[in-house]
Amino acid sequence: YGQGANFAVDSNKPMTVITQFITENETDEGDLVEIKRLYIQDGRVISHASSKVPGVPGNSITDDFCTAQKQAFRDPDDHLAKGGLKK
């Protein structure tokens, strides 16, 4: 994203940001397994950009994504230690 038409999301224009909380059984009662972000601008649905960090694939937050990110940056995996997305 950035200012101007040469970006997928033009920060000069209005947009809608959608955050989806996805559970393992796709109900409000299930355990959280993924968080997705989408953008709508000028009638177009734009997916969140994919990670460019080596070894950290994906464009949504999952337990695997968080673990890969912690490994890539050599950080303690507090996310997993605290129960991950399920908590």
N, CA and C atoms as an extended XYZ file, in Angstrom:
261
Properties=species:S:1:pos:R:3:atomname:S:1:resname:S:1:resid:I:1 pbc="F F F"
N         0.828       -1.174        0.000 N   TYR     1
C         0.000        0.000        0.000 CA  TYR     1
C         0.873        1.237        0.000 C   TYR     1
N         0.300        2.335       -0.416 N   GLY     2
C         1.018        3.602       -0.426 CA  GLY     2
C         0.186        4.646       -1.138 C   GLY     2
N         0.755        5.828       -1.274 N   GLN     3
C         0.035        6.927       -1.909 CA  GLN     3
C         0.186        6.842       -3.421 C   GLN     3
N        -0.940        6.745       -4.118 N   GLY     4
C        -0.907        6.759       -5.568 CA  GLY     4
C        -1.427        5.497       -6.213 C   GLY     4
N        -1.757        5.629       -7.489 N   ALA     5
C        -2.371        4.540       -8.247 CA  ALA     5
C        -1.411        3.388       -8.547 C   ALA     5
N        -0.117        3.575       -8.352 N   ASN     6
C         0.821        2.499       -8.644 CA  ASN     6
C         0.935        1.509       -7.479 C   ASN     6
N         0.117        1.664       -6.439 N   PHE     7
C         0.072        0.723       -5.322 CA  PHE     7
C        -1.227       -0.069       -5.384 C   PHE     7
N        -1.198       -1.308       -4.908 N   ALA     8
C        -2.408       -2.150       -4.897 CA  ALA     8
C        -3.508       -1.493       -4.072 C   ALA     8
N        -3.137       -0.884       -2.943 N   VAL     9
C        -4.070       -0.123       -2.117 CA  VAL     9
C        -3.545        1.307       -2.064 C   VAL     9
N        -4.326        2.234       -2.600 N   ASP    10
C        -3.958        3.647       -2.638 CA  ASP    10
C        -4.404        4.303       -1.335 C   ASP    10
N        -3.444        4.668       -0.501 N   SER    11
C        -3.789        5.236        0.806 CA  SER    11
C        -4.364        6.643        0.714 C   SER    11
N        -4.412        7.233       -0.477 N   ASN    12
C        -5.075        8.529       -0.666 CA  ASN    12
C        -6.582        8.389       -0.791 C   ASN    12
N        -7.062        7.164       -1.038 N   LYS    13
C        -8.486        6.928       -1.287 CA  LYS    13
C        -9.124        6.177       -0.122 C   LYS    13
N       -10.444        6.339        0.037 N   PRO    14
C       -11.138        5.560        1.070 CA  PRO    14
C       -11.053        4.062        0.778 C   PRO    14
N       -11.024        3.283        1.845 N   MET    15
C       -11.004        1.833        1.710 CA  MET    15
C       -11.734        1.237        2.897 C   MET    15
N       -12.151        0.006        2.732 N   THR    16
C       -12.737       -0.754        3.825 CA  THR    16
C       -11.761       -1.864        4.179 C   THR    16
N       -11.494       -2.017        5.475 N   VAL    17
C       -10.604       -3.078        5.948 CA  VAL    17
C       -11.470       -4.136        6.620 C   VAL    17
N       -11.318       -5.375        6.176 N   ILE    18
C       -12.079       -6.495        6.729 CA  ILE    18
C       -11.106       -7.437        7.421 C   ILE    18
N       -11.406       -7.758        8.667 N   THR    19
C       -10.611       -8.738        9.394 CA  THR    19
C       -11.510       -9.928        9.678 C   THR    19
N       -11.088      -11.103        9.222 N   GLN    20
C       -11.860      -12.328        9.417 CA  GLN    20
C       -11.191      -13.192       10.475 C   GLN    20
N       -11.993      -13.652       11.431 N   PHE    21
C       -11.519      -14.559       12.465 CA  PHE    21
C       -12.111      -15.932       12.144 C   PHE    21
N       -11.269      -16.848       11.705 N   ILE    22
C       -11.721      -18.140       11.196 CA  ILE    22
C       -11.470      -19.217       12.250 C   ILE    22
N       -12.514      -19.986       12.521 N   THR    23
C       -12.405      -21.068       13.496 CA  THR    23
C       -12.316      -22.407       12.779 C   THR    23
N       -11.915      -23.450       13.539 N   GLU    24
C       -11.717      -24.762       12.931 CA  GLU    24
C       -13.016      -25.363       12.433 C   GLU    24
N       -14.150      -24.958       12.996 N   ASN    25
C       -15.426      -25.502       12.527 CA  ASN    25
C       -16.310      -24.432       11.890 C   ASN    25
N       -15.717      -23.270       11.637 N   GLU    26
C       -16.396      -22.150       10.957 CA  GLU    26
C       -17.659      -21.685       11.673 C   GLU    26
N       -17.653      -21.772       13.010 N   THR    27
C       -18.754      -21.231       13.818 CA  THR    27
C       -18.162      -20.264       14.838 C   THR    27
N       -19.023      -19.524       15.518 N   ASP    28
C       -18.564      -18.614       16.569 CA  ASP    28
C       -18.053      -19.358       17.792 C   ASP    28
N       -18.368      -20.619       17.897 N   GLU    29
C       -17.994      -21.405       19.074 CA  GLU    29
C       -16.682      -22.170       18.910 C   GLU    29
N       -16.140      -22.225       17.720 N   GLY    30
C       -14.940      -23.023       17.468 CA  GLY    30
C       -13.664      -22.336       17.908 C   GLY    30
N       -12.574      -23.103       17.920 N   ASP    31
C       -11.256      -22.563       18.250 CA  ASP    31
C       -10.715      -21.755       17.078 C   ASP    31
N       -10.129      -20.612       17.371 N   LEU    32
C        -9.542      -19.745       16.352 CA  LEU    32
C        -8.345      -20.438       15.716 C   LEU    32
N        -8.300      -20.473       14.368 N   VAL    33
C        -7.190      -21.105       13.660 CA  VAL    33
C        -6.513      -20.172       12.657 C   VAL    33
N        -7.175      -19.057       12.322 N   GLU    34
C        -6.594      -18.163       11.315 CA  GLU    34
C        -7.224      -16.782       11.415 C   GLU    34
N        -6.397      -15.767       11.140 N   ILE    35
C        -6.876      -14.386       11.051 CA  ILE    35
C        -6.473      -13.870        9.677 C   ILE    35
N        -7.465      -13.427        8.902 N   LYS    36
C        -7.214      -12.915        7.549 CA  LYS    36
C        -7.593      -11.440        7.490 C   LYS    36
N        -6.891      -10.700        6.647 N   ARG    37
C        -7.224       -9.305        6.425 CA  ARG    37
C        -7.397       -9.089        4.926 C   ARG    37
N        -8.484       -8.407        4.574 N   LEU    38
C        -8.788       -8.055        3.190 CA  LEU    38
C        -9.075       -6.566        3.125 C   LEU    38
N        -8.917       -6.006        1.948 N   TYR    39
C        -9.189       -4.588        1.735 CA  TYR    39
C       -10.148       -4.471        0.552 C   TYR    39
N       -11.062       -3.516        0.627 N   ILE    40
C       -11.941       -3.225       -0.505 CA  ILE    40
C       -11.741       -1.760       -0.861 C   ILE    40
N       -11.427       -1.536       -2.127 N   GLN    41
C       -11.227       -0.172       -2.617 CA  GLN    41
C       -11.688       -0.108       -4.063 C   GLN    41
N       -12.508        0.869       -4.354 N   ASP    42
C       -13.048        1.038       -5.713 CA  ASP    42
C       -13.735       -0.229       -6.215 C   ASP    42
N       -14.414       -0.955       -5.312 N   GLY    43
C       -15.144       -2.162       -5.689 CA  GLY    43
C       -14.273       -3.389       -5.865 C   GLY    43
N       -12.985       -3.280       -5.627 N   ARG    44
C       -12.063       -4.412       -5.756 CA  ARG    44
C       -11.732       -4.973       -4.383 C   ARG    44
N       -11.693       -6.306       -4.289 N   VAL    45
C       -11.251       -6.981       -3.068 CA  VAL    45
C        -9.761       -7.283       -3.228 C   VAL    45
N        -8.967       -6.814       -2.264 N   ILE    46
C        -7.518       -6.951       -2.341 CA  ILE    46
C        -7.058       -7.770       -1.140 C   ILE    46
N        -6.383       -8.871       -1.402 N   SER    47
C        -5.861       -9.714       -0.322 CA  SER    47
C        -4.679       -9.036        0.333 C   SER    47
N        -4.472       -9.366        1.598 N   HIS    48
C        -3.299       -8.876        2.318 CA  HIS    48
C        -2.049       -9.403        1.623 C   HIS    48
N        -1.007       -8.614        1.584 N   ALA    49
C         0.234       -9.017        0.923 CA  ALA    49
C         0.848      -10.237        1.608 C   ALA    49
N         1.505      -11.073        0.826 N   SER    50
C         2.214      -12.232        1.372 CA  SER    50
C         3.514      -11.789        2.026 C   SER    50
N         3.913      -12.538        3.025 N   SER    51
C         5.166      -12.264        3.728 CA  SER    51
C         6.340      -12.389        2.765 C   SER    51
N         7.295      -11.486        2.901 N   LYS    52
C         8.522      -11.554        2.108 CA  LYS    52
C         9.708      -11.989        2.959 C   LYS    52
N         9.427      -12.369        4.199 N   VAL    53
C        10.490      -12.836        5.096 CA  VAL    53
C        10.826      -14.276        4.713 C   VAL    53
N        12.083      -14.572        4.412 N   PRO    54
C        12.454      -15.953        4.057 CA  PRO    54
C        12.060      -16.937        5.156 C   PRO    54
N        11.417      -18.028        4.758 N   GLY    55
C        11.000      -19.050        5.705 CA  GLY    55
C         9.687      -18.763        6.410 C   GLY    55
N         9.044      -17.651        6.054 N   VAL    56
C         7.770      -17.277        6.682 CA  VAL    56
C         6.725      -17.070        5.580 C   VAL    56
N         6.209      -18.162        5.014 N   PRO    57
C         5.237      -18.029        3.932 CA  PRO    57
C         3.843      -17.673        4.464 C   PRO    57
N         3.060      -17.047        3.608 N   GLY    58
C         1.659      -16.812        3.942 CA  GLY    58
C         1.268      -15.350        3.963 C   GLY    58
N        -0.043      -15.132        3.972 N   ASN    59
C        -0.581      -13.778        4.051 CA  ASN    59
C        -1.684      -13.677        5.101 C   ASN    59
N        -1.709      -14.640        6.016 N   SER    60
C        -2.664      -14.606        7.119 CA  SER    60
C        -1.960      -15.117        8.373 C   SER    60
N        -2.563      -14.860        9.511 N   ILE    61
C        -1.964      -15.267       10.781 CA  ILE    61
C        -2.508      -16.628       11.178 C   ILE    61
N        -1.599      -17.579       11.320 N   THR    62
C        -1.915      -18.923       11.811 CA  THR    62
C        -0.850      -19.272       12.843 C   THR    62
N        -1.057      -20.354       13.571 N   ASP    63
C        -0.016      -20.791       14.503 CA  ASP    63
C         1.285      -21.094       13.757 C   ASP    63
N         1.196      -21.743       12.594 N   ASP    64
C         2.399      -22.056       11.811 CA  ASP    64
C         3.112      -20.783       11.357 C   ASP    64
N         2.344      -19.782       10.929 N   PHE    65
C         2.922      -18.505       10.506 CA  PHE    65
C         3.668      -17.856       11.674 C   PHE    65
N         3.043      -17.837       12.843 N   CYS    66
C         3.665      -17.222       14.018 CA  CYS    66
C         4.938      -17.957       14.422 C   CYS    66
N         4.908      -19.288       14.401 N   THR    67
C         6.089      -20.072       14.747 CA  THR    67
C         7.218      -19.811       13.752 C   THR    67
N         6.904      -19.794       12.465 N   ALA    68
C         7.918      -19.528       11.437 CA  ALA    68
C         8.522      -18.139       11.615 C   ALA    68
N         7.682      -17.168       11.945 N   GLN    69
C         8.173      -15.804       12.147 CA  GLN    69
C         9.098      -15.738       13.364 C   GLN    69
N         8.718      -16.407       14.441 N   LYS    70
C         9.571      -16.427       15.639 CA  LYS    70
C        10.913      -17.087       15.329 C   LYS    70
N        10.900      -18.172       14.546 N   GLN    71
C        12.145      -18.849       14.175 CA  GLN    71
C        13.005      -17.954       13.277 C   GLN    71
N        12.371      -17.278       12.328 N   ALA    72
C        13.107      -16.426       11.394 CA  ALA    72
C        13.822      -15.285       12.110 C   ALA    72
N        13.194      -14.749       13.141 N   PHE    73
C        13.773      -13.624       13.871 CA  PHE    73
C        14.488      -14.052       15.159 C   PHE    73
N        14.545      -15.375       15.369 N   ARG    74
C        15.220      -15.946       16.535 CA  ARG    74
C        14.664      -15.387       17.852 C   ARG    74
N        13.353      -15.263       17.875 N   ASP    75
C        12.652      -14.806       19.075 CA  ASP    75
C        12.091      -16.003       19.831 C   ASP    75
N        11.921      -15.887       21.139 N   PRO    76
C        11.227      -16.951       21.875 CA  PRO    76
C         9.787      -17.058       21.361 C   PRO    76
N         9.280      -18.270       21.260 N   ASP    77
C         7.923      -18.470       20.746 CA  ASP    77
C         6.893      -18.333       21.878 C   ASP    77
N         6.735      -17.108       22.358 N   ASP    78
C         5.760      -16.833       23.413 CA  ASP    78
C         4.337      -17.122       22.945 C   ASP    78
N         4.098      -16.929       21.668 N   HIS    79
C         2.765      -17.185       21.107 CA  HIS    79
C         2.348      -18.632       21.364 C   HIS    79
N         3.214      -19.565       20.996 N   LEU    80
C         2.911      -20.979       21.182 CA  LEU    80
C         2.893      -21.352       22.667 C   LEU    80
N         3.833      -20.788       23.426 N   ALA    81
C         3.920      -21.084       24.859 CA  ALA    81
C         2.645      -20.673       25.600 C   ALA    81
N         1.968      -19.654       25.081 N   LYS    82
C         0.733      -19.167       25.717 CA  LYS    82
C        -0.512      -19.787       25.118 C   LYS    82
N        -0.339      -20.779       24.254 N   GLY    83
C        -1.492      -21.505       23.721 CA  GLY    83
C        -1.836      -21.186       22.288 C   GLY    83
N        -1.116      -20.291       21.657 N   GLY    84
C        -1.377      -19.964       20.250 CA  GLY    84
C        -2.706      -19.271       20.041 C   GLY    84
N        -3.222      -19.363       18.834 N   LEU    85
C        -4.483      -18.702       18.492 CA  LEU    85
C        -5.660      -19.260       19.275 C   LEU    85
N        -5.564      -20.507       19.656 N   LYS    86
C        -6.664      -21.152       20.380 CA  LYS    86
C        -6.985      -20.403       21.666 C   LYS    86
N        -6.000      -19.821       22.324 N   LYS    87
C        -6.217      -19.076       23.565 CA  LYS    87
C        -6.825      -17.757       23.231 C   LYS    87
